Amino acid sequence: GSSMIVFFKRAKNISPCMILIQTKSNCIGAVLVNSIQPEYNRKFYGSPLTTIFELANMNSYTYSRKNDYFLSVTRDSVQIGSGKTGSAIYFEDGFQDVVSDECETFNSPPLLSSKREEIVNVELYKLSP
């Protein structure tokens, strides 16, 4: 589905999980201990076990200990990682584009070749604990 409402219904109680976001140039994603559910107070939650990755060059990034901004989910956006430089992964309702910046949470460079890329596909997998 292309709606966040549908995505959240399907993501409910799916943890640990892996989200994959495919663009024309790369496939990026994250392994999350917590399920992806809206927090209406815009707080960050999650675990230091959160890991982000990009598959084109097979790079992964783990917790940097610079901040605890692992996951922020509102009714219309998902943000993985954050800080003064931006988010590792950010997308909004409609699943049109994904944004990736340098990110302090994971001490990671942008995961995409350009700051904003069109989303081709989003997949969410439940991982065995």
C-alpha positions in Angstrom: 0.0 0.0 0.0 1.1 3.6 -0.6 -0.6 4.9 2.6 1.0 5.2 6.0 -2.2 4.0 7.6 -2.0 0.7 5.7 1.8 0.5 6.4 1.3 1.0 10.1 -1.5 -1.6 10.3 0.8 -4.1 8.6 3.8 -3.1 10.7 2.0 -3.4 14.0 3.7 -5.8 16.4 6.3 -6.7 13.8 9.6 -6.7 15.7 12.4 -7.2 15.4 12.1 -6.1 11.8 14.0 -5.0 8.7 12.8 -2.3 6.4 14.2 -2.2 2.8 13.7 0.9 0.6 14.5 0.5 -3.0 15.4 3.5 -5.3 16.6 3.4 -8.8 20.2 3.7 -7.7 20.4 1.7 -4.4 18.6 -0.3 -1.8 18.9 1.1 1.7 17.3 0.0 5.0 17.5 -0.6 8.7 17.3 -3.4 11.2 15.1 -2.3 14.1 14.4 -4.0 17.4 11.2 -2.0 17.9 8.1 -2.0 15.6 7.4 1.0 13.4 4.4 2.6 15.1 3.4 6.3 15.4 4.4 8.2 18.5 2.3 11.3 18.5 4.6 13.3 20.7 7.3 13.1 18.1 9.8 11.5 20.5 12.6 9.2 19.4 12.6 5.6 20.6 14.4 2.5 19.7 17.5 0.5 20.7 21.3 0.9 20.3 21.0 -2.4 18.4 19.5 -0.4 15.5 21.6 -0.8 12.3 21.3 1.0 9.0 22.7 -0.2 5.7 23.0 0.3 1.9 23.4 -2.6 -0.4 25.1 -1.2 -3.5 28.5 -1.1 -1.7 27.5 -3.4 1.2 28.0 -0.9 4.0 26.4 -1.0 7.4 26.5 1.5 10.3 25.8 0.9 13.9 25.2 3.1 17.0 27.8 5.9 17.3 26.9 6.8 20.9 26.7 10.5 19.8 22.9 10.6 20.5 19.9 8.2 21.0 17.8 9.3 18.0 17.1 5.8 16.7 13.5 6.0 15.4 10.8 8.7 15.2 7.5 7.8 13.7 4.5 10.2 13.3 1.2 9.5 11.5 2.8 10.9 8.3 6.6 10.2 8.5 9.3 7.8 9.5 12.7 9.0 10.5 15.6 6.7 11.3 18.6 8.4 13.0 19.0 12.2 13.4 21.2 14.9 14.6 22.6 18.3 13.5 23.4 16.9 10.0 20.1 15.2 9.3 18.5 11.7 9.2 20.0 8.5 7.9 16.6 7.6 6.4 13.5 9.8 6.2 10.3 9.2 4.2 6.7 10.6 4.3 3.2 9.4 3.6 2.7 8.5 0.0 6.1 6.8 -0.2 7.2 9.1 -3.1 10.7 10.0 -2.0 13.3 9.0 0.6 15.9 11.4 2.0 19.3 10.3 3.4 21.7 12.7 5.0 24.9 12.3 6.9 23.8 11.1 10.3 25.3 11.5 13.8 23.3 8.6 15.4 25.2 6.1 13.2 28.2 8.3 12.2 27.2 7.5 8.6 27.5 9.3 5.3 24.3 9.7 3.1 23.2 6.3 2.0 22.1 7.5 -1.4 24.0 9.1 -4.3 21.7 12.1 -4.1 20.0 13.6 -1.1 16.5 12.7 -2.3 15.5 9.8 -4.5 12.2 8.4 -5.7 11.1 5.3 -3.9 10.5 2.3 -6.2 9.5 -0.2 -3.5 9.3 -0.5 0.3 9.4 -3.9 2.1 9.1 -4.8 5.8 10.3 -8.1 7.1 9.8 -9.7 10.5 13.0 -11.1 11.9 13.2 -14.0 14.3 14.3 -12.9 17.7 
